[in-house]
Amino acid sequence: MRRFSWIVTFLAVLVFIFGSVISSTAGEIKVGLMGPMTGAWASEGQEMKQVLELLVEETNNQGGVNGQKIKLIVEDDGSDPRTAALAAQRLVTQGIVGVIGTYGSSVTEATQNIYDEAKVIQIANGSTAIRLTEKGLKYFFRTCPRDDEQARVAVKAIKNLGFHTIAILHDNTTYAKGLAEEAKRLLEKDDTVKIVFFDALTPGEQDYTAILTKLKGANPDAVFFTGYYPEAGLLLRQKKEMGWDVPFIGGDATNNPDLTKIAGADAAAGFYFVSAPLPKDLPGEEAKKFLEKFAKKYGNPPNSIYSVLAGDGFRVLVKAIEVTKSTDPDVLADYLHNKLKDFPGLTGKISFNEKGDRVGEVYRVYRVNEKGEFILLP
């Protein structure tokens, strides 16, 4: 019986060893997607999922990466930091090489340490808060730019548009408050511009007439709102309903077609916002081909630049795995930090600095026309 038991044990060890070899050479490479599939920003998350599913399908149809197929594992962060932390904990137990996402800075911040401690590459697509890359996290990257660049472009637009008294309104989230404070810092350096209001609203409410009344009392030339599109749309609609015709300028979190659905085209007309270029304005041939493929599969081109930025996160991760022939997080992080140079992304050339930030200028200024369309300004 002892000899039989020894043989069974020996065979089990062989099965484990050969099984591990087969798994590592012919198994799947698991990539996570963490996005807001539900909640206030669900339209962003759903489109992120569509973009990544299309790219995974294309990659696998071309033979995968180094002979291995990609498996996408999707977790919903619910547009909420607490839900995101649970989603991140589930993802890191499933053997993922890296995770793409997420959209909101406060949501991303709730997950950064979880991924870093698990040594999982995280590539955010819409999280622009400055402090996310000031923590020295080795495995964190983002394909979107930072809020200090966004604030600089927004302040330049405010000056170019001839506004001299500015109200700044945020929503106390990591992203919105950080952008508001950075814009305030830059505007205070210019003695031709005066800040007459700086305060926050509570996101998710249905009536902003009280804060709009306070804003109106400050008598600004323009209002810079640094929060997200659901609140921006409601502010624009209720501003029009109260007969106040002051221009509003938004940050990149207002760049979503739902803005005009919430506000109505009439109320949204004349709204300015700073953003990375919309998908329709991406100049590269590779981007145009991808948009055509997306439209063929889903019936319409992508509406959000942040879903395309998620796609670029996936593409640079795949490139790192392909070139290094490794899924080791330290090898991948080293490649992305130091060796990936001017990768031809859908949203333009991509390189990362030592902090994991994308290098180069990305932001542009848009205006909403009378039809509710987002028009790129020259």
Secondary structure, 3 states (H helix, E strand, C coil): CHHHHHHHHHHHHHHHHHHHHHHHHHCCEEEEEEECCCCCCHHHHHHHHHHHHHHHHHHHHCCCECCECEEEEEEECCCCHHHHHHHHHHHHCCCCCEEECCCCHHHHHCCHHHHHHCCCEEEECCCCCHHHHCCCCCCEEECCCCHHHHHHHHHHHHHHCCCCEEEEEECCCHHHHHHHHHHHHHHCCCCCCEEEEEEECCCCCCCCHHHHHHHHHHCCCEEEECCCHHHHHHHHHHHHHCCCCCCEEECHHHCCCHHHHHHCHHHHCCCEEEECCCHHHCCCHHHHHHHHHHHHHHCCCCCCHHHHHHHHHHHHHHHHHHHHCCCCHHHHHHHHHHCCCCEEECCEEECECCCCCECCCCCEEEEECCCCCEEECC
